[in-house]
């Protein structure tokens, strides 16, 4: 996982599958870096993610709730067809912005 900041945006590029163990690591690292870098929004880059289970959905919803209280937003980018199906079923597309690329998310 790589975490970078671009302005007030924390960009989280995840490499590999997102399961329970990985979700906990992502959550902890995001919370630490978000405060350290003084960010307002989170952009997830899923270009290297092939699989995500329900704990990944829970991790995203948890970050969404955290940012909602702070007035920030979450965006998800580069989702493949398999992940898109999981995300559709979960209802995330109703509350989170989705973009084809990190660059498009940054423009918004």
N, CA, C and O atoms as a Tinker XYZ file with bonds, in Angstrom:
   432  protein
     1  N      0.839000   -1.178000    0.000000    73     2
     2  CA     0.000000    0.000000    0.000000    64     1     3
     3  C      0.881000    1.238000    0.000000    63     2     4     5
     4  O      1.883000    1.311000    0.712000    81     3
     5  N      0.492000    2.195000   -0.803000    73     3     6
     6  CA     1.206000    3.469000   -0.871000    64     5     7
     7  C      0.235000    4.576000   -0.476000    63     6     8     9
     8  O     -0.911000    4.601000   -0.925000    81     7
     9  N      0.704000    5.489000    0.368000    73     7    10
    10  CA    -0.116000    6.628000    0.757000    64     9    11
    11  C      0.663000    7.903000    0.472000    63    10    12    13
    12  O      1.803000    8.072000    0.906000    81    11
    13  N      0.012000    8.797000   -0.273000    73    11    14
    14  CA     0.596000   10.095000   -0.601000    64    13    15
    15  C     -0.459000   11.170000   -0.392000    63    14    16    17
    16  O     -1.655000   10.882000   -0.336000    81    15
    17  N     -0.009000   12.392000   -0.279000    73    15    18
    18  CA    -0.935000   13.516000   -0.182000    64    17    19
    19  C     -0.793000   14.398000   -1.414000    63    18    20    21
    20  O      0.307000   14.608000   -1.926000    81    19
    21  N     -1.922000   14.906000   -1.874000    73    19    22
    22  CA    -1.951000   15.887000   -2.946000    64    21    23
    23  C     -2.903000   16.981000   -2.484000    63    22    24    25
    24  O     -4.124000   16.828000   -2.534000    81    23
    25  N     -2.323000   18.079000   -2.035000    73    23    26
    26  CA    -3.142000   19.122000   -1.428000    64    25    27
    27  C     -3.779000   18.585000   -0.168000    63    26    28    29
    28  O     -3.085000   18.070000    0.708000    81    27
    29  N     -5.083000   18.698000   -0.064000    73    27    30
    30  CA    -5.828000   18.207000    1.102000    64    29    31
    31  C     -6.364000   16.780000    0.897000    63    30    32    33
    32  O     -7.213000   16.313000    1.656000    81    31
    33  N     -5.856000   16.100000   -0.137000    73    31    34
    34  CA    -6.327000   14.758000   -0.469000    64    33    35
    35  C     -5.297000   13.711000   -0.101000    63    34    36    37
    36  O     -4.130000   13.814000   -0.477000    81    35
    37  N     -5.738000   12.697000    0.640000    73    35    38
    38  CA    -4.903000   11.556000    0.948000    64    37    39
    39  C     -5.182000   10.506000   -0.115000    63    38    40    41
    40  O     -6.315000   10.043000   -0.246000    81    39
    41  N     -4.165000   10.128000   -0.874000    73    39    42
    42  CA    -4.324000    9.150000   -1.935000    64    41    43
    43  C     -3.790000    7.813000   -1.433000    63    42    44    45
    44  O     -2.617000    7.690000   -1.080000    81    43
    45  N     -4.672000    6.814000   -1.406000    73    43    46
    46  CA    -4.338000    5.493000   -0.882000    64    45    47
    47  C     -4.373000    4.498000   -2.030000    63    46    48    49
    48  O     -5.447000    4.151000   -2.521000    81    47
    49  N     -3.202000    4.036000   -2.461000    73    47    50
    50  CA    -3.116000    3.043000   -3.527000    64    49    51
    51  C     -2.888000    1.683000   -2.878000    63    50    52    53
    52  O     -1.870000    1.445000   -2.229000    81    51
    53  N     -3.847000    0.813000   -3.067000    73    51    54
    54  CA    -3.809000   -0.506000   -2.444000    64    53    55
    55  C     -3.324000   -1.522000   -3.466000    63    54    56    57
    56  O     -3.779000   -1.543000   -4.610000    81    55
    57  N     -2.389000   -2.367000   -3.029000    73    55    58
    58  CA    -1.842000   -3.416000   -3.893000    64    57    59
    59  C     -2.264000   -4.777000   -3.361000    63    58    60    61
    60  O     -1.886000   -5.151000   -2.250000    81    59
    61  N     -3.029000   -5.509000   -4.127000    73    59    62
    62  CA    -3.435000   -6.850000   -3.726000    64    61    63
    63  C     -4.860000   -6.901000   -3.208000    63    62    64    65
    64  O     -5.603000   -5.921000   -3.268000    81    63
    65  N     -5.220000   -8.072000   -2.697000    73    63    66
    66  CA    -6.571000   -8.310000   -2.214000    64    65    67
    67  C     -6.833000   -7.587000   -0.897000    63    66    68    69
    68  O     -5.918000   -7.348000   -0.109000    81    67
    69  N     -8.092000   -7.248000   -0.679000    73    67    70
    70  CA    -8.494000   -6.605000    0.574000    64    69    71
    71  C     -9.353000   -7.590000    1.349000    63    70    72    73
    72  O    -10.515000   -7.825000    1.016000    81    71
    73  N     -8.756000   -8.164000    2.397000    73    71    74
    74  CA    -9.478000   -9.065000    3.287000    64    73    75
    75  C     -9.452000   -8.481000    4.695000    63    74    76    77
    76  O     -9.043000   -7.335000    4.882000    81    75
    77  N     -9.882000   -9.254000    5.679000    73    75    78
    78  CA    -9.975000   -8.744000    7.053000    64    77    79
    79  C     -8.644000   -8.203000    7.562000    63    78    80    81
    80  O     -8.586000   -7.095000    8.095000    81    79
    81  N     -7.584000   -8.974000    7.402000    73    79    82
    82  CA    -6.265000   -8.567000    7.906000    64    81    83
    83  C     -5.782000   -7.287000    7.229000    63    82    84    85
    84  O     -5.321000   -6.357000    7.891000    81    83
    85  N     -5.890000   -7.252000    5.927000    73    83    86
    86  CA    -5.444000   -6.078000    5.165000    64    85    87
    87  C     -6.313000   -4.860000    5.486000    63    86    88    89
    88  O     -5.802000   -3.744000    5.583000    81    87
    89  N     -7.616000   -5.064000    5.651000    73    87    90
    90  CA    -8.527000   -3.952000    5.981000    64    89    91
    91  C     -8.115000   -3.254000    7.263000    63    90    92    93
    92  O     -8.144000   -2.026000    7.343000    81    91
    93  N     -7.732000   -4.034000    8.268000    73    91    94
    94  CA    -7.295000   -3.455000    9.541000    64    93    95
    95  C     -6.011000   -2.645000    9.354000    63    94    96    97
    96  O     -5.876000   -1.563000    9.925000    81    95
    97  N     -5.076000   -3.155000    8.569000    73    95    98
    98  CA    -3.831000   -2.427000    8.302000    64    97    99
    99  C     -4.110000   -1.122000    7.574000    63    98   100   101
   100  O     -3.544000   -0.083000    7.914000    81    99
   101  N     -4.977000   -1.172000    6.579000    73    99   102
   102  CA    -5.329000    0.018000    5.810000    64   101   103
   103  C     -5.959000    1.065000    6.734000    63   102   104   105
   104  O     -5.577000    2.235000    6.710000    81   103
   105  N     -6.907000    0.640000    7.531000    73   103   106
   106  CA    -7.602000    1.542000    8.454000    64   105   107
   107  C     -6.615000    2.248000    9.376000    63   106   108   109
   108  O     -6.656000    3.470000    9.516000    81   107
   109  N     -5.737000    1.488000    9.998000    73   107   110
   110  CA    -4.772000    2.057000   10.935000    64   109   111
   111  C     -3.828000    3.040000   10.245000    63   110   112   113
   112  O     -3.548000    4.116000   10.772000    81   111
   113  N     -3.346000    2.664000    9.074000    73   111   114
   114  CA    -2.405000    3.529000    8.366000    64   113   115
   115  C     -3.093000    4.808000    7.880000    63   114   116   117
   116  O     -2.513000    5.891000    7.955000    81   115
   117  N     -4.317000    4.686000    7.386000    73   115   118
   118  CA    -5.059000    5.859000    6.931000    64   117   119
   119  C     -5.284000    6.825000    8.089000    63   118   120   121
   120  O     -5.055000    8.026000    7.945000    81   119
   121  N     -5.724000    6.323000    9.216000    73   119   122
   122  CA    -6.001000    7.206000   10.353000    64   121   123
   123  C     -4.744000    7.940000   10.798000    63   122   124   125
   124  O     -4.797000    9.124000   11.129000    81   123
   125  N     -3.622000    7.245000   10.807000    73   123   126
   126  CA    -2.357000    7.864000   11.200000    64   125   127
   127  C     -1.920000    8.924000   10.181000    63   126   128   129
   128  O     -1.602000   10.051000   10.560000    81   127
   129  N     -1.905000    8.573000    8.913000    73   127   130
   130  CA    -1.439000    9.483000    7.871000    64   129   131
   131  C     -2.404000   10.643000    7.637000    63   130   132   133
   132  O     -1.968000   11.755000    7.338000    81   131
   133  N     -3.702000   10.402000    7.769000    73   131   134
   134  CA    -4.710000   11.436000    7.564000    64   133   135
   135  C     -4.477000   12.601000    8.520000    63   134   136   137
   136  O     -4.507000   13.764000    8.117000    81   135
   137  N     -4.245000   12.279000    9.786000    73   135   138
   138  CA    -3.993000   13.319000   10.792000    64   137   139
   139  C     -2.631000   13.961000   10.593000    63   138   140   141
   140  O     -2.493000   15.181000   10.679000    81   139
   141  N     -1.634000   13.144000   10.329000    73   139   142
   142  CA    -0.266000   13.633000   10.170000    64   141   143
   143  C     -0.150000   14.611000    8.994000    63   142   144   145
   144  O      0.524000   15.636000    9.100000    81   143
   145  N     -0.803000   14.293000    7.885000    73   143   146
   146  CA    -0.702000   15.110000    6.673000    64   145   147
   147  C     -1.789000   16.182000    6.591000    63   146   148   149
   148  O     -1.829000   16.948000    5.629000    81   147
   149  N     -2.676000   16.242000    7.601000    73   147   150
   150  CA    -3.714000   17.261000    7.675000    64   149   151
   151  C     -4.576000   17.291000    6.410000    63   150   152   153
   152  O     -4.730000   18.335000    5.776000    81   151
   153  N     -5.130000   16.141000    6.058000    73   151   154
   154  CA    -5.935000   16.021000    4.840000    64   153   155
   155  C     -7.418000   16.202000    5.146000    63   154   156   157
   156  O     -7.840000   16.148000    6.301000    81   155
   157  N     -8.195000   16.417000    4.092000    73   155   158
   158  CA    -9.639000   16.596000    4.222000    64   157   159
   159  C    -10.417000   15.488000    3.517000    63   158   160   161
   160  O    -11.547000   15.184000    3.899000    81   159
   161  N     -9.817000   14.882000    2.488000    73   159   162
   162  CA   -10.489000   13.871000    1.665000    64   161   163
   163  C     -9.599000   12.649000    1.500000    63   162   164   165
   164  O     -8.388000   12.713000    1.712000    81   163
   165  N    -10.215000   11.535000    1.119000    73   163   166
   166  CA    -9.463000   10.311000    0.822000    64   165   167
   167  C     -9.841000    9.835000   -0.567000    63   166   168   169
   168  O    -11.020000    9.749000   -0.909000    81   167
   169  N     -8.828000    9.525000   -1.363000    73   167   170
   170  CA    -9.024000    8.934000   -2.685000    64   169   171
   171  C     -8.397000    7.548000   -2.652000    63   170   172   173
   172  O     -7.190000    7.408000   -2.455000    81   171
   173  N     -9.224000    6.523000   -2.846000    73   171   174
   174  CA    -8.726000    5.158000   -2.933000    64   173   175
   175  C     -8.440000    4.825000   -4.390000    63   174   176   177
   176  O     -9.286000    5.039000   -5.258000    81   175
   177  N     -7.253000    4.304000   -4.658000    73   175   178
   178  CA    -6.881000    3.842000   -5.991000    64   177   179
   179  C     -6.888000    2.314000   -5.958000    63   178   180   181
   180  O     -6.027000    1.693000   -5.334000    81   179
   181  N     -7.870000    1.715000   -6.637000    73   179   182
   182  CA    -8.030000    0.263000   -6.641000    64   181   183
   183  C     -7.468000   -0.380000   -7.908000    63   182   184   185
   184  O     -7.859000   -1.496000   -8.250000    81   183
   185  N     -6.566000    0.293000   -8.605000    73   183   186
   186  CA    -6.052000   -0.239000   -9.870000    64   185   187
   187  C     -5.339000   -1.578000   -9.711000    63   186   188   189
   188  O     -5.283000   -2.353000  -10.666000    81   187
   189  N     -4.794000   -1.870000   -8.532000    73   187   190
   190  CA    -4.095000   -3.138000   -8.305000    64   189   191
   191  C     -4.854000   -4.067000   -7.368000    63   190   192   193
   192  O     -4.260000   -4.981000   -6.796000    81   191
   193  N     -6.160000   -3.849000   -7.201000    73   191   194
   194  CA    -6.984000   -4.696000   -6.336000    64   193   195
   195  C     -7.845000   -5.601000   -7.213000    63   194   196   197
   196  O     -8.577000   -5.130000   -8.084000    81   195
   197  N     -7.746000   -6.891000   -6.973000    73   195   198
   198  CA    -8.526000   -7.859000   -7.750000    64   197   199
   199  C     -9.707000   -8.414000   -6.949000    63   198   200   201
   200  O    -10.703000   -8.842000   -7.532000    81   199
   201  N     -9.600000   -8.409000   -5.614000    73   199   202
   202  CA   -10.621000   -8.997000   -4.756000    64   201   203
   203  C    -10.799000   -8.162000   -3.501000    63   202   204   205
   204  O     -9.832000   -7.620000   -2.966000    81   203
   205  N    -12.053000   -8.057000   -3.026000    73   203   206
   206  CA   -12.343000   -7.385000   -1.764000    64   205   207
   207  C    -13.519000   -8.101000   -1.124000    63   206   208   209
   208  O    -14.531000   -8.349000   -1.778000    81   207
   209  N    -13.386000   -8.434000    0.161000    73   207   210
   210  CA   -14.505000   -9.056000    0.859000    64   209   211
   211  C    -15.265000   -8.001000    1.661000    63   210   212   213
   212  O    -15.003000   -6.805000    1.536000    81   211
   213  N    -16.203000   -8.456000    2.481000    73   211   214
   214  CA   -17.062000   -7.527000    3.223000    64   213   215
   215  C    -16.284000   -6.657000    4.208000    63   214   216   217
   216  O    -16.724000   -5.554000    4.534000    81   215
   217  N    -15.141000   -7.132000    4.684000    73   215   218
   218  CA   -14.352000   -6.299000    5.599000    64   217   219
   219  C    -13.793000   -5.076000    4.868000    63   218   220   221
   220  O    -13.600000   -4.028000    5.486000    81   219
   221  N    -13.531000   -5.192000    3.573000    73   219   222
   222  CA   -13.094000   -4.050000    2.773000    64   221   223
   223  C    -14.208000   -3.024000    2.637000    63   222   224   225
   224  O    -13.968000   -1.820000    2.725000    81   223
   225  N    -15.421000   -3.505000    2.421000    73   223   226
   226  CA   -16.582000   -2.617000    2.361000    64   225   227
   227  C    -16.741000   -1.899000    3.702000    63   226   228   229
   228  O    -16.980000   -0.693000    3.747000    81   227
   229  N    -16.606000   -2.652000    4.788000    73   227   230
   230  CA   -16.718000   -2.073000    6.128000    64   229   231
   231  C    -15.657000   -1.024000    6.392000    63   230   232   233
   232  O    -15.935000    0.006000    7.007000    81   231
   233  N    -14.440000   -1.281000    5.928000    73   231   234
   234  CA   -13.346000   -0.323000    6.099000    64   233   235
   235  C    -13.660000    0.975000    5.354000    63   234   236   237
   236  O    -13.425000    2.063000    5.879000    81   235
   237  N    -14.184000    0.867000    4.150000    73   235   238
   238  CA   -14.528000    2.052000    3.362000    64   237   239
   239  C    -15.668000    2.824000    4.040000    63   238   240   241
   240  O    -15.612000    4.049000    4.150000    81   239
   241  N    -16.683000    2.114000    4.487000    73   239   242
   242  CA   -17.809000    2.774000    5.163000    64   241   243
   243  C    -17.332000    3.462000    6.442000    63   242   244   245
   244  O    -17.787000    4.561000    6.761000    81   243
   245  N    -16.434000    2.831000    7.162000    73   243   246
   246  CA   -15.883000    3.453000    8.367000    64   245   247
   247  C    -15.150000    4.748000    8.066000    63   246   248   249
   248  O    -15.292000    5.725000    8.802000    81   247
   249  N    -14.359000    4.769000    6.984000    73   247   250
   250  CA   -13.649000    5.994000    6.595000    64   249   251
   251  C    -14.662000    7.030000    6.123000    63   250   252   253
   252  O    -14.492000    8.222000    6.382000    81   251
   253  N    -15.713000    6.590000    5.432000    73   251   254
   254  CA   -16.767000    7.504000    4.982000    64   253   255
   255  C    -17.407000    8.212000    6.181000    63   254   256   257
   256  O    -17.580000    9.431000    6.172000    81   255
   257  N    -17.755000    7.437000    7.208000    73   255   258
   258  CA   -18.378000    8.018000    8.405000    64   257   259
   259  C    -17.430000    8.976000    9.113000    63   258   260   261
   260  O    -17.848000   10.024000    9.604000    81   259
   261  N    -16.158000    8.613000    9.164000    73   259   262
   262  CA   -15.151000    9.480000    9.782000    64   261   263
   263  C    -15.088000   10.824000    9.059000    63   262   264   265
   264  O    -15.092000   11.880000    9.690000    81   263
   265  N    -15.031000   10.771000    7.723000    73   263   266
   266  CA   -14.920000   12.004000    6.944000    64   265   267
   267  C    -16.215000   12.803000    6.914000    63   266   268   269
   268  O    -16.192000   14.032000    6.843000    81   267
   269  N    -17.334000   12.108000    6.966000    73   267   270
   270  CA   -18.621000   12.805000    6.973000    64   269   271
   271  C    -18.700000   13.746000    8.183000    63   270   272   273
   272  O    -19.200000   14.864000    8.064000    81   271
   273  N    -18.216000   13.303000    9.329000    73   271   274
   274  CA   -18.209000   14.134000   10.539000    64   273   275
   275  C    -17.284000   15.332000   10.401000    63   274   276   277
   276  O    -17.508000   16.375000   11.015000    81   275
   277  N    -16.227000   15.174000    9.580000    73   275   278
   278  CA   -15.231000   16.234000    9.407000    64   277   279
   279  C    -15.513000   17.125000    8.191000    63   278   280   281
   280  O    -14.791000   18.093000    7.949000    81   279
   281  N    -16.556000   16.800000    7.431000    73   279   282
   282  CA   -16.887000   17.583000    6.242000    64   281   283
   283  C    -16.081000   17.198000    5.014000    63   282   284   285
   284  O    -16.062000   17.938000    4.031000    81   283
   285  N    -15.416000   16.053000    5.056000    73   283   286
   286  CA   -14.622000   15.592000    3.925000    64   285   287
   287  C    -15.372000   14.583000    3.067000    63   286   288   289
   288  O    -16.519000   14.234000    3.346000    81   287
   289  N    -14.702000   14.126000    2.023000    73   287   290
   290  CA   -15.314000   13.189000    1.072000    64   289   291
   291  C    -14.362000   12.034000    0.774000    63   290   292   293
   292  O    -13.149000   12.130000    0.961000    81   291
   293  N    -14.954000   10.948000    0.307000    73   291   294
   294  CA   -14.187000    9.781000   -0.146000    64   293   295
   295  C    -14.495000    9.560000   -1.614000    63   294   296   297
   296  O    -15.635000    9.693000   -2.061000    81   295
   297  N    -13.451000    9.220000   -2.352000    73   295   298
   298  CA   -13.591000    8.872000   -3.758000    64   297   299
   299  C    -12.888000    7.543000   -3.998000    63   298   300   301
   300  O    -11.865000    7.254000   -3.378000    81   299
   301  N    -13.434000    6.745000   -4.891000    73   299   302
   302  CA   -12.811000    5.479000   -5.261000    64   301   303
   303  C    -12.553000    5.514000   -6.755000    63   302   304   305
   304  O    -13.411000    5.908000   -7.545000    81   303
   305  N    -11.341000    5.091000   -7.128000    73   303   306
   306  CA   -10.944000    5.140000   -8.544000    64   305   307
   307  C    -10.451000    3.775000   -9.019000    63   306   308   309
   308  O    -10.094000    2.905000   -8.225000    81   307
   309  N    -10.444000    3.620000  -10.332000    73   307   310
   310  CA    -9.832000    2.465000  -11.004000    64   309   311
   311  C    -10.390000    1.126000  -10.537000    63   310   312   313
   312  O     -9.631000    0.223000  -10.185000    81   311
   313  N    -11.712000    0.997000  -10.533000    73   311   314
   314  CA   -12.367000   -0.224000  -10.084000    64   313   315
   315  C    -12.580000   -1.169000  -11.260000    63   314   316   317
   316  O    -13.115000   -0.765000  -12.292000    81   315
   317  N    -12.161000   -2.437000  -11.110000    73   315   318
   318  CA   -12.392000   -3.419000  -12.177000    64   317   319
   319  C    -13.833000   -3.921000  -12.125000    63   318   320   321
   320  O    -14.574000   -3.577000  -11.204000    81   319
   321  N    -14.233000   -4.728000  -13.102000    73   319   322
   322  CA   -15.627000   -5.183000  -13.195000    64   321   323
   323  C    -16.057000   -6.015000  -12.003000    63   322   324   325
   324  O    -17.180000   -5.865000  -11.520000    81   323
   325  N    -15.187000   -6.890000  -11.520000    73   323   326
   326  CA   -15.533000   -7.748000  -10.385000    64   325   327
   327  C    -15.781000   -6.912000   -9.124000    63   326   328   329
   328  O    -16.764000   -7.119000   -8.413000    81   327
   329  N    -14.879000   -5.972000   -8.862000    73   327   330
   330  CA   -15.067000   -5.095000   -7.696000    64   329   331
   331  C    -16.286000   -4.206000   -7.873000    63   330   332   333
   332  O    -17.001000   -3.923000   -6.911000    81   331
   333  N    -16.519000   -3.773000   -9.083000    73   331   334
   334  CA   -17.669000   -2.922000   -9.356000    64   333   335
   335  C    -18.968000   -3.627000   -8.960000    63   334   336   337
   336  O    -19.875000   -2.996000   -8.418000    81   335
   337  N    -19.058000   -4.927000   -9.229000    73   335   338
   338  CA   -20.249000   -5.693000   -8.851000    64   337   339
   339  C    -20.429000   -5.722000   -7.338000    63   338   340   341
   340  O    -21.540000   -5.534000   -6.842000    81   339
   341  N    -19.354000   -5.953000   -6.608000    73   339   342
   342  CA   -19.404000   -5.985000   -5.149000    64   341   343
   343  C    -19.821000   -4.620000   -4.610000    63   342   344   345
   344  O    -20.630000   -4.523000   -3.687000    81   343
   345  N    -19.263000   -3.582000   -5.196000    73   343   346
   346  CA   -19.551000   -2.217000   -4.755000    64   345   347
   347  C    -21.001000   -1.838000   -5.057000    63   346   348   349
   348  O    -21.657000   -1.174000   -4.255000    81   347
   349  N    -21.491000   -2.263000   -6.212000    73   347   350
   350  CA   -22.891000   -2.007000   -6.576000    64   349   351
   351  C    -23.833000   -2.648000   -5.555000    63   350   352   353
   352  O    -24.761000   -2.004000   -5.065000    81   351
   353  N    -23.588000   -3.915000   -5.241000    73   351   354
   354  CA   -24.441000   -4.652000   -4.309000    64   353   355
   355  C    -24.410000   -4.019000   -2.920000    63   354   356   357
   356  O    -25.427000   -3.979000   -2.228000    81   355
   357  N    -23.248000   -3.527000   -2.519000    73   355   358
   358  CA   -23.091000   -2.954000   -1.175000    64   357   359
   359  C    -23.800000   -1.604000   -1.014000    63   358   360   361
   360  O    -24.085000   -1.188000    0.109000    81   359
   361  N    -24.080000   -0.931000   -2.109000    73   359   362
   362  CA   -24.719000    0.380000   -2.051000    64   361   363
   363  C    -23.742000    1.538000   -1.925000    63   362   364   365
   364  O    -24.162000    2.685000   -1.775000    81   363
   365  N    -22.434000    1.254000   -1.985000    73   363   366
   366  CA   -21.431000    2.319000   -1.852000    64   365   367
   367  C    -21.564000    3.398000   -2.919000    63   366   368   369
   368  O    -21.270000    4.567000   -2.668000    81   367
   369  N    -22.001000    3.008000   -4.097000    73   367   370
   370  CA   -22.086000    3.990000   -5.191000    64   369   371
   371  C    -23.121000    5.076000   -4.920000    63   370   372   373
   372  O    -23.124000    6.118000   -5.576000    81   371
   373  N    -23.989000    4.831000   -3.960000    73   371   374
   374  CA   -25.007000    5.836000   -3.625000    64   373   375
   375  C    -24.448000    6.930000   -2.727000    63   374   376   377
   376  O    -25.015000    8.020000   -2.651000    81   375
   377  N    -23.329000    6.644000   -2.038000    73   375   378
   378  CA   -22.808000    7.617000   -1.075000    64   377   379
   379  C    -21.388000    8.099000   -1.364000    63   378   380   381
   380  O    -20.937000    9.089000   -0.787000    81   379
   381  N    -20.685000    7.400000   -2.256000    73   379   382
   382  CA   -19.277000    7.719000   -2.525000    64   381   383
   383  C    -19.085000    7.998000   -4.008000    63   382   384   385
   384  O    -19.706000    7.354000   -4.854000    81   383
   385  N    -18.216000    8.967000   -4.322000    73   383   386
   386  CA   -17.917000    9.288000   -5.715000    64   385   387
   387  C    -16.972000    8.278000   -6.337000    63   386   388   389
   388  O    -16.008000    7.853000   -5.700000    81   387
   389  N    -17.237000    7.892000   -7.565000    73   387   390
   390  CA   -16.393000    6.944000   -8.300000    64   389   391
   391  C    -15.875000    7.600000   -9.567000    63   390   392   393
   392  O    -16.615000    8.277000  -10.281000    81   391
   393  N    -14.584000    7.388000   -9.838000    73   391   394
   394  CA   -13.941000    7.972000  -11.016000    64   393   395
   395  C    -13.056000    6.940000  -11.692000    63   394   396   397
   396  O    -12.620000    5.972000  -11.070000    81   395
   397  N    -12.799000    7.160000  -12.968000    73   395   398
   398  CA   -11.945000    6.261000  -13.744000    64   397   399
   399  C    -10.477000    6.382000  -13.373000    63   398   400   401
   400  O     -9.703000    5.454000  -13.608000    81   399
   401  N    -10.085000    7.508000  -12.799000    73   399   402
   402  CA    -8.673000    7.711000  -12.476000    64   401   403
   403  C     -8.532000    8.631000  -11.259000    63   402   404   405
   404  O     -9.454000    9.364000  -10.902000    81   403
   405  N     -7.375000    8.572000  -10.646000    73   403   406
   406  CA    -7.055000    9.465000   -9.525000    64   405   407
   407  C     -7.081000   10.910000   -9.992000    63   406   408   409
   408  O     -7.556000   11.787000   -9.271000    81   407
   409  N     -6.577000   11.164000  -11.187000    73   407   410
   410  CA    -6.526000   12.522000  -11.726000    64   409   411
   411  C     -7.932000   13.130000  -11.833000    63   410   412   413
   412  O     -8.130000   14.299000  -11.501000    81   411
   413  N     -8.902000   12.336000  -12.294000    73   411   414
   414  CA   -10.281000   12.841000  -12.396000    64   413   415
   415  C    -10.865000   13.127000  -11.009000    63   414   416   417
   416  O    -11.588000   14.106000  -10.821000    81   415
   417  N    -10.548000   12.273000  -10.052000    73   415   418
   418  CA   -11.026000   12.506000   -8.679000    64   417   419
   419  C    -10.414000   13.786000   -8.107000    63   418   420   421
   420  O    -11.099000   14.548000   -7.425000    81   419
   421  N     -9.140000   14.020000   -8.380000    73   419   422
   422  CA    -8.476000   15.223000   -7.886000    64   421   423
   423  C     -9.095000   16.492000   -8.458000    63   422   424   425
   424  O     -9.150000   17.513000   -7.771000    81   423
   425  N     -9.557000   16.445000   -9.696000    73   423   426
   426  CA   -10.175000   17.617000  -10.316000    64   425   427
   427  C    -11.491000   17.982000   -9.626000    63   426   428   429
   428  O    -11.913000   19.137000   -9.657000    81   427
   429  N    -12.126000   17.006000   -9.013000    73   427   430
   430  CA   -13.409000   17.252000   -8.352000    64   429   431
   431  C    -13.220000   17.447000   -6.874000    63   430   432
   432  O    -14.192000   17.666000   -6.151000    81   431
